Amino acid sequence: MQMRPDEICTKLSPEMDALLQRVQAEDGPQPDPTLLPAPEGRAAAASSNRRWNVDLPPMADTREYHIPADLELGSVACRTRVLVPNERIQGTLLFVHGGGFSFCSPDTHERCARVLAVESGMAVVVPDYRLAPEHPYPAGLMDVVAVLRTLTYKPSTLGLGAGPLLVSGDSAGANLALAAMIHEQRSGHRLPDGALLFYGVYSGDHTSPSHVRFAEGPGLTTAKMQRYWNWYVPNEEDRRDPLAAPMNASDDELRSLPPLWLQAAGIDPLLSDTVLLGRRLHELGRDDPVSVIPGVVHGFLQMTVSLQAARDALAAAGTAARTLAKTNG
């Protein structure tokens, strides 16, 4: 599914365009958070996400646990938020938040995760993994793997029961979710029953068609993505490792993964990452669904409070999660 830059639709949907204009009018010019010291950039990202985390869907229960450090993995104790919807089916979904491996938290993704819990009917678990550049690769990944192992073998640690287990993530979180599965596959551990991956970064290639087309945004830019990579994987040799860039996984590793459900934003430097991963999976004989939401920018799932396209996209993800859970229930 290779795309040329001239094949990519660059027109914002009217709803997306109006929302971006509203944000610009409300906030005015803002500094690029990736050009600030990491703590300041993190604070700016938290502030900009605050507007999306209002009118939170009610949950039957919300609680936090600390997953103990795993000496084998080199993980540290990880704060983890559990969101249990009012109308629940059997099963758990591990949702890894995005933010360029460097920004964001369970707080910035609270509404997105709650909507996913409502739509899927599953308890959603959001880990507060370590962030770069203070904690470069593979620190955050090992924290995610430790939480995944806890949910796989000891879900009662988080007050959860047995049942289907899915992993999910947006942007850098999709990278970490996919890399965690590859890690556990290599380690001989049990894999989850499927994955929902949203506009993920799967490769360090910044010359792809969508990077060329959307190098200057709107929203995420290629320069920002390059700085995120420099923070997360400062050693260029490490960027060849599939645990850092899952597109580098072998055919056998990708072929043996559990079912994946891939979704991308239509106006996003990372669009090609999803399209090319989907094409490679299909060439390996798999039938993983790939959908592109037209007219929306990277990170649009954060905007459910104001963007119908985001609500529709998470409703589709919830349906996919229920199907995967039923198949593996």
N, C-alpha and C positions, 0 to 999 in steps of 0.2 A: 504494500500500500504506500509506496514511495510517492511523495508529493513534490511538485515544483512550487516555488514561491508564488507563481502567478495562478496556481490552482486553488489557493487558500482565500476564502472569502474574508474580507477585512472590515465589513460593515457591522457596526454595533447595532444590536436590536434597539428599537425605540425605548423600551423599558430600561435597558442597560445604559444607554446614552443619557437618558434623563437622570438616572441615579448617580452616574459619575459627575454630571454637571451639578447636581445638588450637593454632593460631597465637596466638590471644588469650591462652590459658593460658600459653604459653611466653614470650611477649613482654611481656604486661601492657600498660597504656596507653602509647601512643607519640605523640609530637608530630606534628602535621601537617607533613610535609616542605615543603609549599609556603608555610608561614608562617615558615620558617627562611631565613637567608641562603642563596643558591643553593648554594655549596660545601657547607654543612652539610646541606642537604636532599638533595644528591647523595650524600653519604656515608651518610645514613640510608637512602636508596633502595638503595644498593649493599649495605648490611648486611642489609636485609630480604629482598633477593633471593638472598642467599648460600645460604639453606637449600634453594633450588630447584636449585642448580647443583652437585649431588653425584651420584655414580654416573654419570658422564658416559659416554654411548655411545662406544665406541672408534671412531676414525677411521683410515683408511689414511694420511692425512697432514693435519697442521695447520700452517699457516705464516702469516706476516704480511708485508705489503708496504706501502709508502708510495706512494700515488698522487700524482704531482707536482701542484703548484698549476697551475691553468688561468687565465691572465691574462684571457682572454676572458670566462670565467664569473665571475671574482672568487673562485674557490675557493682553498683553501690545501692544502698537503700533508696527505693524509688517511691515517691508519693504517687498514689494512683486513685483516681476518682471513679466511682461506680454510680451509674445512672440507671435506675430501674423504672421502666414505664408502667403506667397504670394497667394497661391491657397487655399482658405479657405472654409470650410463647416460650417454649423451652429453648434454651440456647443463649450464648454469650457472644458479643462482638467486641473485639479489641480494636479500638480506634486510635491511631497514632496521628497526632496533630502535625500539621505542616508549619512552615515558617523558616525555610531555608536552612534547616539544621541548627539555626542560631537564635531564632526569635519564637515567640508565642508559647502557649501553655494550655493546660486544661481550661483555664479561665477564658482565654481568647476564643476558644472553640466550643464554649459551653452550649450556646444555642444550636449550633450545627450538630453537636453530638446528641443533644436532647431530641431534636427533630428526627435524627437517624434512629434513636431509640423508639420513638413513637411509631415511625413508619415501618421499622423492622419487627417491632414487638419484642426485641431482645434487650437484655441488660447490656449496656455499653460501658466499657472500661477504657479510661483515658489515662495513660501514664505521663508523668511529668519527668521525662527523660533528660539526661544532661545535654547541655547545648554547647556548640562551638561558638567562638574559637577557644574558650577556656578549656573545653573538653572535646578535642577533635576526634575524628574517626579512630577507632570504632566505639568510643565510649557510649554515645547515645544508643547505638545499635545494640550493644550488650545489655543495656538497661531494658530495652524493648524485648530482647530475647528472654531475659529473666522473667519478665511479666508474662510473656507467652508460655513459658514452661510452667509457671505457677498456675495459669488458667488451664493448661493441658493436664497436669498431674494432680494439682491440689487446689481446685477452684473454691473449696470451702474456706481457704485462707482469706478470700475476699467475700465470704458470705454467699457464695454462689454454688449451685448444684451442677451435677453432670448434665451433659447434653451437647448438641452441636456447637462447635466453636469456629467462628469466622474471624478473620483479621481484615482491617481496613485502614485507610489513611489518605490524606490529601497532600499533594505536592511532595515536599521532602518526607512527609509521613508515609506516603505511598511507597517511596523508595525504601524506607526503613521496614515497612510491613513486608514488602517483597523480599528484601535482603534477609529479614529474620527467617522467612520460610526456607530460603536457600541455605542459610546457616544450619537450621535444624535438619534439613535434608542431608547435608554433609555430615552432620554429627550423629545421624542414625536415630534421631528423636521423632516422635509422632508428629505429624503435620496437622494443621487445622483443616477443616472441611471445605474451605473455600476462602476467597478474598474479594473485597470490593475496593478498587483502587481508583482514586480521583485525581485527574490531571497531574500524574506523577512525574518526577524527574528520575529517569532511568539510565541516563547517559551523561557523560561530561562533554559530549559533542555540542559545541555552540555554533556550528556552521550548518545545522539542519535547515530545511526549508522554512520552518516556522520561526526559528531564531533569526533567519535572514529577514523574513517578512515583518516580524514584530520586535525587532531589536530594540526599538525605542518605546515599546509599550503599545497601547495604554496599559498602565498597571506594571506588572513585572517586566523588566527589561533584561536584555542579554548581559549588560554590564553588572547588574545586580546579581544575576545568576552566577556569573564568573566570580564575584566577590564571595558569594555564599560557598562556592566550591573551594576557594582559597582558604576560607575559614575552616570548613569541615574536613577537607582532605588536602592539607598543605603539602604533603609529600606526593608529587605527581606519579611516582611509581605505584602508589596505593590506588590510584584512580583506575588502574587496570583490573583491580580485584572486583569480581561480581558482587561482593558484599558491600562495596562502595557504589558501583555502577552496575546494577543488575542486568543491563543489556549485554554485558560481557559474559554472562553465564553460558555454559556449554549447552548444546542442543539437548543432551540427556537431562541436564538439570532443569531446563525449562519444560521439557516434555513431561517430566515426572511431577510437576507441581499440581496441587489440587486445583479445581476449577477457579478461574479468575473472571471477574466482571470489571471491564475497563471503561472509564468515562473521562472525557477530555473537554476542555473549554475551547470554543472555536477561535477565539482571539487571544492567543497565548504563545509565548516563545516555546513552551513545552509541549505544544500540540503534537509535533512530530514524534516526541518520545512515546506517546501512547499509540499513535498510528503505526509506528515502526515496530513496537513491541507486539501489537496485535497482529501485524502481518507476519512477523517471525513465528508467533505461536500457531497461526493458521497454516503456515508452510510446514510446520512440524506435525500437522494432522489434527490439531486441537480445534475446538469450535468456541473458544472464549468470546463472548459478546463484546463488541467495541462500539461505543456511542460517542458522538461529538455533539455537544450542545452549541448550536450556532449563535453568534452575536453576543457572547458573554466573554468576560475576561477571566484571567487566572484569579483564583480565590473567590469566585462568585458564590460558592456554597456557604460562605460566611454570611451572606446577605439575605437569608431566608425571611427576616423580619420585613424586608422591603422589596424583594425580588421574587416574582412568581416563578421565573425560570429556575431559581434555586430550590424552591419548594417542590416543583415538579421533578427536578433531577433527583432529589433525595427520596421522593415518593417512589420513583423507579428503582432506586437503589434498595429501598425497603422491600419492595416486591421481590427483587432478586435475592435478597437475604432470606426472606421467608421461603423461597423456593429451594435455596441451598440447604436451609435448616430442615425442611421437610424431607428432602432427599436423603439427608444424613441423620434424621431423627431416629 
